[in-house]
Every structure is written in structure tokens, then in C-alpha cells.
Amino acid sequence: MTDDHYVYVLECADGSLYTGYTTDVERRVAEHDAGEGAKYTRGRTPVDLVHVESFDSKSAAMSREYEIKQLSRAQKERLVGLD
């Protein structure tokens, strides 16, 4: 199987950005919107999916998730096209 690991960025209702990992982007975004996703996104719904990257392995996706989480707000905005 290829391309079944994803890193995604959500824009929350309060304007903040959340980065996560999943194997099913649609399901995960729905979980966040339903308040069943990460603790961070609860109370910050609705969320908008603003960026997705796909990877062949979980380790590659997790490494990229970590990289994105280290970026500054301005760098993340450039990445997702919000600048």
C-alpha cells in the first residue's frame, strides 16, 4: 500500500492551526468537528482542513508532523497558503 499515511493541518474556529497525523483524513476531520478529535481542537470547532501531505510510511509522516509542529506561525501560514 502506498500513500496511506497523512499529515494534515486544520484551521480552528479561533484562527489557530492544528497539525496531526492520520490514515484517514476525512474520518479524522469529522472526529475533530464532532469534538472527538484531539483535546486541543475540542471547543475550537468547526475546523477547516487547510493542508494535507501523503506519505508511504508512518515514520515518514510522523517525522513530517514533527517538522511542521516546529515551524513558527508565519511559516505554517506560508505552508498552508494563509499568508
N, C-alpha and C positions, 0 to 999 in steps of 0.2 A: 504494500500500500504506500502511496505517496501523498504528500500534501494533506495529511490528516491531523496536523498539529498547527494550531493558530495562536498568534499573539494579537490581541485587539486593544484598541483604545476607545473608551467611552467618554463622551462629554455629558456630565451630570447636569441636572436641572439648575444647580447653583453655579454652573460655569466651570467647575473643577474637572480635571481629567483623571480617569482611572485606567490603568493598564492591567491586563490579565492574560491568562493562558487558558485554552480550551481545545477540545477536539470537535466541538460542535458550536459554531458561532451563534447560529440562530437560537438554539436552545439556551445558551448561556445568557444572551442579551435578554431573552424572555424571562429568565430567572432573576436577573438584576431588576428588570422592570416590575416584577411581581414582589420585590422585596425579599427574594430568596437567594440573592447572589451574595457577594462579599459584604461583610459588615459595613465597609466604607460606603457602599452605594445605597444601603438602606436609608431612607429618609432623604435621598438625593435624586429620587425618581421624578419624572421619567428620564431615562438615559437615551442618548443618541450614539449609535455606532459611527465613529468618525474615521477609523483606520483599522485595517486587517492585513497581516502578513502571514503567509503559509510556509510550513517547513516539513521536511521529510522525517524528522525525528523530534522526539520530545525534548531531548537535550539541547538541540539547536534552538528550538522555540523558547525554552526556559532561559537560555543564555541571552537571547534577544530581548525577552521580557525584562531581564535584569538590566540590560543596557538601556532600554527605554526608561526604566524607572530611575536611572541615574541622571537622565537629562534634566536640564532646567525647564521651567515652564515655557520660556520663549523657544527653546529647542524643540520641545514637544509640539508647540503650536505650529512651528515650521514643518515638522514631520507630518502632521495630520492636515496641514493646509488651512489652519485657522488664522494665520498671521496676516 
